[in-house]
Amino acid sequence: MPTIDTALWLTAAAIIALLVLSGFFSGSETALTASSRAKLRAQADKGSKGAQLALTLTEDGERLIGSVLLGNNLVNILAASLATALFTRLFGDSGVALATLVMTLLVLIFAEV
């Protein structure tokens, strides 16, 4: 059974990894919805495999947005849940409010902006 210190560090590492994933989902949403299909088509015609992949992904815009938002929500909810469990263990009942405040700030600063 892991010690409290090990569990604390593993939970913190998981929260950080989930925040990185949240940033990835947010960045992907911005990049794929703001991209110019004409420019992507021109790059794909020149042989760019990345542009061809982006064109394929953006063909069904609703499905793309739905998938990205679902992934982003899942990682944000999981990160918030882990943070609540961690902060409750460390700070007792006030850990819930503290986790809410900290995770809101972290998500807004590092994953959404």
TAJO-V148889 format. One line per field, one symbol per residue. phi: phi as a letter, one per 40 degrees, with the letter a starting at -180 (. if undefined). Layout:
BEGIN
phi=???
END
This chain:
BEGIN
phi=.ccdcccccccccccccccccccccccccccccccccccccccccchccccccccccccbdccccdccccccccccccccccccccccccbgcccccccccccccccccbbbb
END
